[in-house]
């Protein structure tokens, strides 16, 4: 069974879904159609395991959010820290109970 979510953008682009059955093991990982998927997943894993000593399931959404922030700003590394400081200084404080809600719904 294949699950596929169709976004409004892909629906307007006349995009089609083409399932690829690969099996498992190394042969599946080397399928050319998945080259960039495997590269991206490897980069995410390296970034997270290289930054944190221990990975906890309840914090995975935050790890991914941090990776996404850095990934989206990868072409302007010099501006990343000043931009983070700018955003942090202008973001209102968040009560602890709201921070905990993110962990409860992860």
Biopython code that builds the backbone (N, CA, C, O; Angstrom):
import numpy as np
from Bio.PDB.StructureBuilder import StructureBuilder

atoms = [
    (1, "UNK", "N", (0.843, -1.169, 0.000)),
    (1, "UNK", "CA", (0.000, 0.000, 0.000)),
    (1, "UNK", "C", (0.892, 1.236, 0.000)),
    (1, "UNK", "O", (1.861, 1.295, 0.757)),
    (2, "UNK", "N", (0.588, 2.201, -0.818)),
    (2, "UNK", "CA", (1.366, 3.422, -0.922)),
    (2, "UNK", "C", (0.514, 4.595, -0.476)),
    (2, "UNK", "O", (-0.618, 4.761, -0.930)),
    (3, "UNK", "N", (1.070, 5.416, 0.428)),
    (3, "UNK", "CA", (0.376, 6.618, 0.864)),
    (3, "UNK", "C", (0.978, 7.801, 0.133)),
    (3, "UNK", "O", (2.198, 7.898, 0.001)),
    (4, "UNK", "N", (0.140, 8.689, -0.336)),
    (4, "UNK", "CA", (0.641, 9.851, -1.075)),
    (4, "UNK", "C", (-0.228, 11.052, -0.745)),
    (4, "UNK", "O", (-1.442, 11.024, -0.949)),
    (5, "UNK", "N", (0.387, 12.093, -0.240)),
    (5, "UNK", "CA", (-0.335, 13.329, 0.034)),
    (5, "UNK", "C", (-0.148, 14.257, -1.157)),
    (5, "UNK", "O", (0.970, 14.427, -1.643)),
    (6, "UNK", "N", (-1.210, 14.844, -1.619)),
    (6, "UNK", "CA", (-1.135, 15.749, -2.762)),
    (6, "UNK", "C", (-1.332, 17.166, -2.248)),
    (6, "UNK", "O", (-2.368, 17.484, -1.663)),
    (7, "UNK", "N", (-0.343, 18.010, -2.467)),
    (7, "UNK", "CA", (-0.456, 19.405, -2.043)),
    (7, "UNK", "C", (-1.210, 20.182, -3.118)),
    (7, "UNK", "O", (-1.282, 19.743, -4.265)),
    (8, "UNK", "N", (-1.774, 21.337, -2.750)),
    (8, "UNK", "CA", (-2.475, 22.154, -3.755)),
    (8, "UNK", "C", (-1.552, 22.561, -4.903)),
    (8, "UNK", "O", (-1.998, 22.682, -6.044)),
    (9, "UNK", "N", (-0.275, 22.773, -4.608)),
    (9, "UNK", "CA", (0.671, 23.175, -5.652)),
    (9, "UNK", "C", (0.870, 22.052, -6.648)),
    (9, "UNK", "O", (0.809, 22.278, -7.856)),
    (10, "UNK", "N", (1.107, 20.834, -6.157)),
    (10, "UNK", "CA", (1.336, 19.722, -7.082)),
    (10, "UNK", "C", (0.083, 19.384, -7.875)),
    (10, "UNK", "O", (0.182, 18.895, -9.000)),
    (11, "UNK", "N", (-1.081, 19.633, -7.318)),
    (11, "UNK", "CA", (-2.324, 19.363, -8.041)),
    (11, "UNK", "C", (-2.473, 20.315, -9.224)),
    (11, "UNK", "O", (-2.988, 19.925, -10.271)),
    (12, "UNK", "N", (-2.029, 21.554, -9.066)),
    (12, "UNK", "CA", (-2.145, 22.518, -10.155)),
    (12, "UNK", "C", (-1.047, 22.343, -11.201)),
    (12, "UNK", "O", (-1.181, 22.850, -12.314)),
    (13, "UNK", "N", (0.032, 21.639, -10.871)),
    (13, "UNK", "CA", (1.129, 21.435, -11.809)),
    (13, "UNK", "C", (0.954, 20.180, -12.654)),
    (13, "UNK", "O", (1.833, 19.832, -13.443)),
    (14, "UNK", "N", (-0.159, 19.511, -12.495)),
    (14, "UNK", "CA", (-0.406, 18.270, -13.212)),
    (14, "UNK", "C", (0.700, 17.255, -12.920)),
    (14, "UNK", "O", (1.184, 16.569, -13.820)),
    (15, "UNK", "N", (1.089, 17.172, -11.652)),
    (15, "UNK", "CA", (2.123, 16.236, -11.224)),
    (15, "UNK", "C", (1.513, 14.846, -11.083)),
    (15, "UNK", "O", (0.337, 14.702, -10.748)),
    (16, "UNK", "N", (2.314, 13.842, -11.337)),
    (16, "UNK", "CA", (1.821, 12.477, -11.178)),
    (16, "UNK", "C", (2.723, 11.725, -10.202)),
    (16, "UNK", "O", (3.898, 12.053, -10.038)),
    (17, "UNK", "N", (2.166, 10.746, -9.581)),
    (17, "UNK", "CA", (2.883, 9.908, -8.621)),
    (17, "UNK", "C", (3.259, 8.610, -9.319)),
    (17, "UNK", "O", (2.401, 7.910, -9.857)),
    (18, "UNK", "N", (4.540, 8.298, -9.304)),
    (18, "UNK", "CA", (5.002, 7.058, -9.912)),
    (18, "UNK", "C", (5.684, 6.210, -8.849)),
    (18, "UNK", "O", (6.843, 6.459, -8.518)),
    (19, "UNK", "N", (4.993, 5.215, -8.310)),
    (19, "UNK", "CA", (5.617, 4.370, -7.286)),
    (19, "UNK", "C", (6.778, 3.564, -7.870)),
    (19, "UNK", "O", (6.709, 3.067, -8.994)),
    (20, "UNK", "N", (7.839, 3.449, -7.079)),
    (20, "UNK", "CA", (9.000, 2.650, -7.473)),
    (20, "UNK", "C", (9.200, 1.601, -6.400)),
    (20, "UNK", "O", (9.456, 1.933, -5.242)),
    (21, "UNK", "N", (9.087, 0.347, -6.773)),
    (21, "UNK", "CA", (9.265, -0.759, -5.826)),
    (21, "UNK", "C", (10.714, -1.196, -5.894)),
    (21, "UNK", "O", (11.196, -1.627, -6.942)),
    (22, "UNK", "N", (11.411, -1.080, -4.758)),
    (22, "UNK", "CA", (12.846, -1.358, -4.761)),
    (22, "UNK", "C", (13.245, -2.582, -3.958)),
    (22, "UNK", "O", (14.330, -3.127, -4.165)),
    (23, "UNK", "N", (12.408, -3.016, -3.065)),
    (23, "UNK", "CA", (12.831, -4.094, -2.171)),
    (23, "UNK", "C", (13.581, -3.491, -1.001)),
    (23, "UNK", "O", (13.185, -2.450, -0.475)),
    (24, "UNK", "N", (14.661, -4.136, -0.592)),
    (24, "UNK", "CA", (15.419, -3.605, 0.537)),
    (24, "UNK", "C", (16.906, -3.871, 0.329)),
    (24, "UNK", "O", (17.317, -4.497, -0.648)),
    (25, "UNK", "N", (17.682, -3.387, 1.258)),
    (25, "UNK", "CA", (19.124, -3.617, 1.194)),
    (25, "UNK", "C", (19.858, -2.572, 0.372)),
    (25, "UNK", "O", (19.298, -1.541, 0.002)),
    (26, "UNK", "N", (21.122, -2.860, 0.096)),
    (26, "UNK", "CA", (21.991, -1.914, -0.599)),
    (26, "UNK", "C", (21.506, -1.603, -2.011)),
    (26, "UNK", "O", (21.621, -0.467, -2.470)),
    (27, "UNK", "N", (20.975, -2.591, -2.689)),
    (27, "UNK", "CA", (20.489, -2.385, -4.052)),
    (27, "UNK", "C", (19.391, -1.311, -4.072)),
    (27, "UNK", "O", (19.363, -0.471, -4.972)),
    (28, "UNK", "N", (18.504, -1.338, -3.097)),
    (28, "UNK", "CA", (17.438, -0.337, -3.019)),
    (28, "UNK", "C", (18.017, 1.047, -2.758)),
    (28, "UNK", "O", (17.543, 2.035, -3.320)),
    (29, "UNK", "N", (19.033, 1.127, -1.913)),
    (29, "UNK", "CA", (19.643, 2.415, -1.586)),
    (29, "UNK", "C", (20.373, 3.024, -2.772)),
    (29, "UNK", "O", (20.529, 4.243, -2.835)),
    (30, "UNK", "N", (20.814, 2.218, -3.697)),
    (30, "UNK", "CA", (21.557, 2.707, -4.850)),
    (30, "UNK", "C", (20.670, 3.034, -6.054)),
    (30, "UNK", "O", (21.180, 3.398, -7.114)),
    (31, "UNK", "N", (19.372, 2.911, -5.905)),
    (31, "UNK", "CA", (18.446, 3.238, -6.985)),
    (31, "UNK", "C", (18.636, 4.706, -7.376)),
    (31, "UNK", "O", (18.510, 5.578, -6.516)),
    (32, "UNK", "N", (18.935, 5.010, -8.649)),
    (32, "UNK", "CA", (19.215, 6.389, -9.070)),
    (32, "UNK", "C", (18.115, 7.391, -8.723)),
    (32, "UNK", "O", (18.403, 8.555, -8.447)),
    (33, "UNK", "N", (16.877, 6.953, -8.735)),
    (33, "UNK", "CA", (15.766, 7.867, -8.446)),
    (33, "UNK", "C", (15.829, 8.427, -7.029)),
    (33, "UNK", "O", (15.240, 9.470, -6.743)),
    (34, "UNK", "N", (16.543, 7.736, -6.142)),
    (34, "UNK", "CA", (16.593, 8.152, -4.741)),
    (34, "UNK", "C", (17.928, 8.757, -4.341)),
    (34, "UNK", "O", (18.196, 8.912, -3.150)),
    (35, "UNK", "N", (18.764, 9.100, -5.296)),
    (35, "UNK", "CA", (20.099, 9.615, -4.982)),
    (35, "UNK", "C", (20.023, 10.821, -4.048)),
    (35, "UNK", "O", (20.685, 10.836, -3.011)),
    (36, "UNK", "N", (19.228, 11.830, -4.399)),
    (36, "UNK", "CA", (19.176, 13.049, -3.595)),
    (36, "UNK", "C", (18.405, 12.848, -2.304)),
    (36, "UNK", "O", (18.680, 13.525, -1.313)),
    (37, "UNK", "N", (17.454, 11.940, -2.292)),
    (37, "UNK", "CA", (16.758, 11.620, -1.041)),
    (37, "UNK", "C", (17.756, 11.020, -0.055)),
    (37, "UNK", "O", (17.810, 11.424, 1.107)),
    (38, "UNK", "N", (18.548, 10.050, -0.526)),
    (38, "UNK", "CA", (19.534, 9.412, 0.341)),
    (38, "UNK", "C", (20.608, 10.399, 0.780)),
    (38, "UNK", "O", (21.056, 10.350, 1.926)),
    (39, "UNK", "N", (21.028, 11.293, -0.111)),
    (39, "UNK", "CA", (22.029, 12.301, 0.237)),
    (39, "UNK", "C", (21.492, 13.238, 1.313)),
    (39, "UNK", "O", (22.191, 13.544, 2.279)),
    (40, "UNK", "N", (20.259, 13.692, 1.147)),
    (40, "UNK", "CA", (19.653, 14.599, 2.123)),
    (40, "UNK", "C", (19.482, 13.923, 3.472)),
    (40, "UNK", "O", (19.791, 14.519, 4.504)),
    (41, "UNK", "N", (18.994, 12.688, 3.480)),
    (41, "UNK", "CA", (18.833, 11.973, 4.751)),
    (41, "UNK", "C", (20.184, 11.758, 5.437)),
    (41, "UNK", "O", (20.284, 11.865, 6.659)),
    (42, "UNK", "N", (21.213, 11.457, 4.658)),
    (42, "UNK", "CA", (22.545, 11.300, 5.219)),
    (42, "UNK", "C", (23.067, 12.596, 5.811)),
    (42, "UNK", "O", (23.694, 12.584, 6.870)),
    (43, "UNK", "N", (22.815, 13.718, 5.138)),
    (43, "UNK", "CA", (23.242, 15.016, 5.658)),
    (43, "UNK", "C", (22.514, 15.379, 6.949)),
    (43, "UNK", "O", (23.117, 15.920, 7.875)),
    (44, "UNK", "N", (21.220, 15.081, 7.008)),
    (44, "UNK", "CA", (20.449, 15.345, 8.226)),
    (44, "UNK", "C", (21.001, 14.512, 9.372)),
    (44, "UNK", "O", (21.223, 15.029, 10.466)),
    (45, "UNK", "N", (21.222, 13.232, 9.127)),
    (45, "UNK", "CA", (21.740, 12.347, 10.173)),
    (45, "UNK", "C", (23.114, 12.821, 10.652)),
    (45, "UNK", "O", (23.369, 12.859, 11.856)),
    (46, "UNK", "N", (23.992, 13.179, 9.728)),
    (46, "UNK", "CA", (25.330, 13.647, 10.101)),
    (46, "UNK", "C", (25.268, 14.939, 10.903)),
    (46, "UNK", "O", (26.002, 15.102, 11.878)),
    (47, "UNK", "N", (24.398, 15.858, 10.500)),
    (47, "UNK", "CA", (24.283, 17.135, 11.206)),
    (47, "UNK", "C", (23.769, 16.936, 12.628)),
    (47, "UNK", "O", (24.263, 17.566, 13.563)),
    (48, "UNK", "N", (22.792, 16.074, 12.791)),
    (48, "UNK", "CA", (22.201, 15.866, 14.116)),
    (48, "UNK", "C", (23.146, 15.071, 15.016)),
    (48, "UNK", "O", (23.381, 15.466, 16.158)),
    (49, "UNK", "N", (23.685, 13.969, 14.527)),
    (49, "UNK", "CA", (24.562, 13.153, 15.373)),
    (49, "UNK", "C", (25.902, 13.838, 15.616)),
    (49, "UNK", "O", (26.556, 13.569, 16.624)),
    (50, "UNK", "N", (26.318, 14.714, 14.713)),
    (50, "UNK", "CA", (27.557, 15.446, 14.925)),
    (50, "UNK", "C", (27.410, 16.588, 15.908)),
    (50, "UNK", "O", (28.407, 17.067, 16.449)),
    (51, "UNK", "N", (26.196, 17.031, 16.151)),
    (51, "UNK", "CA", (25.934, 18.161, 17.043)),
    (51, "UNK", "C", (25.574, 17.709, 18.448)),
    (51, "UNK", "O", (25.982, 18.338, 19.424)),
    (52, "UNK", "N", (24.820, 16.632, 18.561)),
    (52, "UNK", "CA", (24.317, 16.193, 19.860)),
    (52, "UNK", "C", (24.947, 14.872, 20.268)),
    (52, "UNK", "O", (25.185, 14.006, 19.425)),
    (53, "UNK", "N", (25.216, 14.715, 21.545)),
    (53, "UNK", "CA", (25.796, 13.466, 22.046)),
    (53, "UNK", "C", (24.763, 12.352, 22.120)),
    (53, "UNK", "O", (25.048, 11.199, 21.796)),
    (54, "UNK", "N", (23.577, 12.708, 22.542)),
    (54, "UNK", "CA", (22.515, 11.708, 22.667)),
    (54, "UNK", "C", (21.260, 12.242, 21.981)),
    (54, "UNK", "O", (20.915, 13.414, 22.126)),
    (55, "UNK", "N", (20.601, 11.396, 21.254)),
    (55, "UNK", "CA", (19.384, 11.775, 20.545)),
    (55, "UNK", "C", (18.193, 11.186, 21.300)),
    (55, "UNK", "O", (18.140, 9.979, 21.538)),
    (56, "UNK", "N", (17.260, 12.019, 21.666)),
    (56, "UNK", "CA", (16.052, 11.569, 22.363)),
    (56, "UNK", "C", (14.848, 11.775, 21.447)),
    (56, "UNK", "O", (14.719, 12.806, 20.787)),
    (57, "UNK", "N", (13.981, 10.780, 21.422)),
    (57, "UNK", "CA", (12.804, 10.831, 20.551)),
    (57, "UNK", "C", (11.978, 12.094, 20.757)),
    (57, "UNK", "O", (11.487, 12.686, 19.796)),
    (58, "UNK", "N", (11.827, 12.505, 22.016)),
    (58, "UNK", "CA", (10.958, 13.648, 22.282)),
    (58, "UNK", "C", (11.531, 14.961, 21.732)),
    (58, "UNK", "O", (10.793, 15.935, 21.576)),
    (59, "UNK", "N", (12.835, 14.999, 21.437)),
    (59, "UNK", "CA", (13.457, 16.221, 20.931)),
    (59, "UNK", "C", (13.671, 16.205, 19.412)),
    (59, "UNK", "O", (14.116, 17.203, 18.847)),
    (60, "UNK", "N", (13.364, 15.103, 18.755)),
    (60, "UNK", "CA", (13.612, 14.990, 17.316)),
    (60, "UNK", "C", (12.952, 16.112, 16.510)),
    (60, "UNK", "O", (13.594, 16.633, 15.598)),
    (61, "UNK", "N", (11.698, 16.517, 16.793)),
    (61, "UNK", "CA", (11.120, 17.621, 16.022)),
    (61, "UNK", "C", (11.947, 18.914, 16.131)),
    (61, "UNK", "O", (12.048, 19.673, 15.168)),
    (62, "UNK", "N", (12.530, 19.154, 17.296)),
    (62, "UNK", "CA", (13.354, 20.360, 17.461)),
    (62, "UNK", "C", (14.675, 20.218, 16.720)),
    (62, "UNK", "O", (15.162, 21.187, 16.138)),
    (63, "UNK", "N", (15.259, 19.030, 16.733)),
    (63, "UNK", "CA", (16.495, 18.808, 15.978)),
    (63, "UNK", "C", (16.251, 19.062, 14.491)),
    (63, "UNK", "O", (17.052, 19.712, 13.819)),
    (64, "UNK", "N", (15.139, 18.542, 13.996)),
    (64, "UNK", "CA", (14.820, 18.724, 12.579)),
    (64, "UNK", "C", (14.528, 20.184, 12.250)),
    (64, "UNK", "O", (14.892, 20.664, 11.176)),
    (65, "UNK", "N", (13.867, 20.895, 13.179)),
    (65, "UNK", "CA", (13.589, 22.313, 12.959)),
    (65, "UNK", "C", (14.896, 23.105, 12.887)),
    (65, "UNK", "O", (15.031, 24.011, 12.065)),
    (66, "UNK", "N", (15.847, 22.767, 13.739)),
    (66, "UNK", "CA", (17.145, 23.446, 13.702)),
    (66, "UNK", "C", (17.865, 23.152, 12.389)),
    (66, "UNK", "O", (18.432, 24.054, 11.772)),
    (67, "UNK", "N", (17.842, 21.894, 11.966)),
    (67, "UNK", "CA", (18.479, 21.538, 10.700)),
    (67, "UNK", "C", (17.821, 22.293, 9.544)),
    (67, "UNK", "O", (18.504, 22.798, 8.652)),
    (68, "UNK", "N", (16.505, 22.362, 9.570)),
    (68, "UNK", "CA", (15.776, 23.069, 8.510)),
    (68, "UNK", "C", (16.180, 24.539, 8.466)),
    (68, "UNK", "O", (16.376, 25.098, 7.387)),
    (69, "UNK", "N", (16.306, 25.174, 9.650)),
    (69, "UNK", "CA", (16.706, 26.584, 9.710)),
    (69, "UNK", "C", (18.079, 26.772, 9.056)),
    (69, "UNK", "O", (18.265, 27.670, 8.234)),
    (70, "UNK", "N", (19.032, 25.919, 9.427)),
    (70, "UNK", "CA", (20.384, 26.035, 8.869)),
    (70, "UNK", "C", (20.400, 25.699, 7.375)),
    (70, "UNK", "O", (21.088, 26.360, 6.597)),
    (71, "UNK", "N", (19.652, 24.685, 6.981)),
    (71, "UNK", "CA", (19.617, 24.275, 5.582)),
    (71, "UNK", "C", (19.048, 25.384, 4.697)),
    (71, "UNK", "O", (19.577, 25.646, 3.617)),
    (72, "UNK", "N", (17.984, 26.030, 5.144)),
    (72, "UNK", "CA", (17.351, 27.087, 4.361)),
    (72, "UNK", "C", (18.216, 28.336, 4.242)),
    (72, "UNK", "O", (17.975, 29.174, 3.373)),
    (73, "UNK", "N", (19.227, 28.468, 5.111)),
    (73, "UNK", "CA", (20.096, 29.638, 5.074)),
    (73, "UNK", "C", (21.536, 29.277, 4.723)),
    (73, "UNK", "O", (22.454, 30.041, 5.023)),
    (74, "UNK", "N", (21.742, 28.127, 4.093)),
    (74, "UNK", "CA", (23.084, 27.617, 3.842)),
    (74, "UNK", "C", (23.892, 28.443, 2.853)),
    (74, "UNK", "O", (25.121, 28.362, 2.857)),
    (75, "UNK", "N", (23.248, 29.228, 2.014)),
    (75, "UNK", "CA", (23.983, 29.991, 1.011)),
    (75, "UNK", "C", (24.474, 31.338, 1.530)),
    (75, "UNK", "O", (25.273, 32.002, 0.870)),
    (76, "UNK", "N", (24.008, 31.744, 2.698)),
    (76, "UNK", "CA", (24.436, 33.019, 3.273)),
    (76, "UNK", "C", (24.885, 32.788, 4.712)),
    (76, "UNK", "O", (24.274, 33.300, 5.649)),
    (77, "UNK", "N", (25.949, 32.020, 4.880)),
    (77, "UNK", "CA", (26.416, 31.632, 6.208)),
    (77, "UNK", "C", (26.847, 32.829, 7.042)),
    (77, "UNK", "O", (26.657, 32.824, 8.258)),
    (78, "UNK", "N", (27.421, 33.853, 6.422)),
    (78, "UNK", "CA", (27.894, 35.021, 7.167)),
    (78, "UNK", "C", (26.737, 35.760, 7.842)),
    (78, "UNK", "O", (26.926, 36.368, 8.896)),
    (79, "UNK", "N", (25.561, 35.714, 7.258)),
    (79, "UNK", "CA", (24.411, 36.423, 7.820)),
    (79, "UNK", "C", (23.599, 35.563, 8.789)),
    (79, "UNK", "O", (22.672, 36.072, 9.419)),
    (80, "UNK", "N", (23.922, 34.266, 8.927)),
    (80, "UNK", "CA", (23.103, 33.372, 9.738)),
    (80, "UNK", "C", (23.062, 33.789, 11.214)),
    (80, "UNK", "O", (21.979, 33.903, 11.788)),
    (81, "UNK", "N", (24.215, 34.014, 11.826)),
    (81, "UNK", "CA", (24.236, 34.354, 13.248)),
    (81, "UNK", "C", (23.642, 35.741, 13.517)),
    (81, "UNK", "O", (22.850, 35.876, 14.449)),
    (82, "UNK", "N", (23.991, 36.785, 12.734)),
    (82, "UNK", "CA", (23.319, 38.073, 12.966)),
    (82, "UNK", "C", (21.794, 37.975, 12.803)),
    (82, "UNK", "O", (21.046, 38.598, 13.558)),
    (83, "UNK", "N", (21.341, 37.198, 11.824)),
    (83, "UNK", "CA", (19.901, 37.036, 11.606)),
    (83, "UNK", "C", (19.258, 36.309, 12.785)),
    (83, "UNK", "O", (18.171, 36.680, 13.227)),
    (84, "UNK", "N", (19.926, 35.278, 13.292)),
    (84, "UNK", "CA", (19.405, 34.554, 14.457)),
    (84, "UNK", "C", (19.314, 35.489, 15.658)),
    (84, "UNK", "O", (18.325, 35.465, 16.390)),
    (85, "UNK", "N", (20.350, 36.318, 15.867)),
    (85, "UNK", "CA", (20.319, 37.290, 16.965)),
    (85, "UNK", "C", (19.187, 38.292, 16.803)),
    (85, "UNK", "O", (18.510, 38.631, 17.774)),
    (86, "UNK", "N", (18.979, 38.767, 15.578)),
    (86, "UNK", "CA", (17.901, 39.714, 15.282)),
    (86, "UNK", "C", (16.541, 39.105, 15.624)),
    (86, "UNK", "O", (15.720, 39.732, 16.293)),
    (87, "UNK", "N", (16.319, 37.888, 15.160)),
    (87, "UNK", "CA", (15.035, 37.217, 15.405)),
    (87, "UNK", "C", (14.861, 36.919, 16.896)),
    (87, "UNK", "O", (13.774, 37.112, 17.441)),
    (88, "UNK", "N", (15.918, 36.452, 17.554)),
    (88, "UNK", "CA", (15.843, 36.120, 18.984)),
    (88, "UNK", "C", (15.529, 37.357, 19.825)),
    (88, "UNK", "O", (14.765, 37.281, 20.787)),
    (89, "UNK", "N", (16.121, 38.495, 19.459)),
    (89, "UNK", "CA", (15.891, 39.724, 20.223)),
    (89, "UNK", "C", (14.465, 40.247, 20.055)),
    (89, "UNK", "O", (13.960, 40.950, 20.931)),
    (90, "UNK", "N", (13.822, 39.921, 18.963)),
    (90, "UNK", "CA", (12.493, 40.440, 18.694)),
    (90, "UNK", "C", (11.377, 39.425, 18.926)),
    (90, "UNK", "O", (10.204, 39.730, 18.712)),
    (91, "UNK", "N", (11.736, 38.238, 19.356)),
    (91, "UNK", "CA", (10.736, 37.211, 19.644)),
    (91, "UNK", "C", (10.332, 37.305, 21.111)),
    (91, "UNK", "O", (11.193, 37.298, 21.991)),
    (92, "UNK", "N", (9.033, 37.394, 21.383)),
    (92, "UNK", "CA", (8.609, 37.489, 22.784)),
    (92, "UNK", "C", (8.912, 36.196, 23.540)),
    (92, "UNK", "O", (8.987, 35.127, 22.935)),
    (93, "UNK", "N", (9.086, 36.290, 24.851)),
    (93, "UNK", "CA", (9.353, 35.080, 25.637)),
    (93, "UNK", "C", (8.174, 34.108, 25.555)),
    (93, "UNK", "O", (7.021, 34.517, 25.420)),
    (94, "UNK", "N", (8.485, 32.826, 25.639)),
    (94, "UNK", "CA", (7.442, 31.809, 25.594)),
    (94, "UNK", "C", (7.397, 31.105, 26.950)),
    (94, "UNK", "O", (8.420, 30.618, 27.431)),
    (95, "UNK", "N", (6.224, 31.049, 27.563)),
    (95, "UNK", "CA", (6.117, 30.364, 28.854)),
    (95, "UNK", "C", (6.508, 28.887, 28.743)),
    (95, "UNK", "O", (6.306, 28.250, 27.709)),
    (96, "UNK", "N", (7.064, 28.371, 29.816)),
    (96, "UNK", "CA", (7.525, 26.983, 29.858)),
    (96, "UNK", "C", (6.408, 26.006, 29.513)),
    (96, "UNK", "O", (6.650, 25.006, 28.837)),
    (97, "UNK", "N", (5.206, 26.280, 29.963)),
    (97, "UNK", "CA", (4.096, 25.348, 29.685)),
    (97, "UNK", "C", (3.844, 25.220, 28.180)),
    (97, "UNK", "O", (3.464, 24.147, 27.711)),
    (98, "UNK", "N", (4.051, 26.296, 27.420)),
    (98, "UNK", "CA", (3.881, 26.214, 25.975)),
    (98, "UNK", "C", (5.030, 25.450, 25.319)),
    (98, "UNK", "O", (4.819, 24.739, 24.336)),
    (99, "UNK", "N", (6.238, 25.592, 25.853)),
    (99, "UNK", "CA", (7.363, 24.809, 25.351)),
    (99, "UNK", "C", (7.110, 23.327, 25.562)),
    (99, "UNK", "O", (7.422, 22.512, 24.694)),
    (100, "UNK", "N", (6.547, 22.972, 26.712)),
    (100, "UNK", "CA", (6.261, 21.568, 27.007)),
    (100, "UNK", "C", (5.168, 21.002, 26.096)),
    (100, "UNK", "O", (5.161, 19.803, 25.814)),
    (101, "UNK", "N", (4.258, 21.843, 25.640)),
    (101, "UNK", "CA", (3.196, 21.375, 24.735)),
    (101, "UNK", "C", (3.794, 20.814, 23.453)),
    (101, "UNK", "O", (3.292, 19.829, 22.911)),
    (102, "UNK", "N", (4.853, 21.428, 22.971)),
    (102, "UNK", "CA", (5.492, 20.946, 21.746)),
    (102, "UNK", "C", (6.022, 19.539, 21.928)),
    (102, "UNK", "O", (5.970, 18.737, 20.995)),
    (103, "UNK", "N", (6.529, 19.221, 23.110)),
    (103, "UNK", "CA", (7.043, 17.881, 23.369)),
    (103, "UNK", "C", (5.912, 16.864, 23.518)),
    (103, "UNK", "O", (6.053, 15.709, 23.116)),
    (104, "UNK", "N", (4.794, 17.295, 24.093)),
    (104, "UNK", "CA", (3.679, 16.373, 24.311)),
    (104, "UNK", "C", (3.003, 15.966, 23.005)),
    (104, "UNK", "O", (2.402, 14.894, 22.928)),
    (105, "UNK", "N", (3.097, 16.819, 21.969)),
    (105, "UNK", "CA", (2.423, 16.541, 20.716)),
    (105, "UNK", "C", (3.377, 16.063, 19.619)),
    (105, "UNK", "O", (2.984, 15.949, 18.458)),
    (106, "UNK", "N", (4.602, 15.789, 19.979)),
    (106, "UNK", "CA", (5.575, 15.354, 18.975)),
    (106, "UNK", "C", (5.394, 13.903, 18.622)),
    (106, "UNK", "O", (6.131, 13.374, 17.791)),
]
sb = StructureBuilder()
sb.init_structure("model")
sb.init_model(0)
sb.init_chain("A")
sb.init_seg("    ")
for serial, (resi, resn, name, xyz) in enumerate(atoms, 1):
    if name == "N":
        sb.init_residue(resn, " ", resi, " ")
    sb.init_atom(name, np.array(xyz, "f"), 0.0, 1.0, " ", f" {name:<3s}", serial, name[0])
structure = sb.get_structure()
